[in-house]
Amino acid sequence: MKFYTLGVYGSTEAEFFRKLLDNRIDVFCDIRARRAVRGAIYAFANAARLEAKLGKLKIAYVPVKELATPPGIRKLQKQIDARASVGQREREQLGPEFAAAYKKAVLKSFDFDHLVKQFADLQAERVAIFCVEKFPAACHRSLVAERLHALYGYSIVHL
């Protein structure tokens, strides 16, 4: 299996789905807490429309809310962003406090063996880990990808 990370900010609908097709993604792993994105330009990434389009493209959709950022940790990153005078869509990296809190609260207890088995049962070869931020380092998906690499040696490509 090979893993990719993907955000939606900064992409058009055509660009977003082209990345999936060009990289022959066969499983789409959504790790968002809320499966919606604000703004009409990103309506294609809202759950119902996204799932329907992925179905047409024959890409399995796997939501994993257990990997979503808990509200308290999300609030911590908002405070970090406010101190740096940067908005979520402009952020280029996560604060170290966020990363430490997310690793402790979510990644430490998450059952990655079960998730990898779920992907294997789907005969996954290329899995996209999805959240919204444009830059991988600005999103918890990069922390999930790092853990998959550390545990299993999977290669990671940030799209």
Secondary structure by P-SEA (a helix, b strand, c coil): cbbbbbbcccccaaaaaaaaaaacccbbbbccccccccccccccccaaaaaaaaaaacbbbbbcccccccaaaaaaaaaaaaaacccccccccccaaaaaaaaaaccccccaaaaaaaaaaacccbbbbccccccccccaaaaaaaaaaaacbbbbbcc
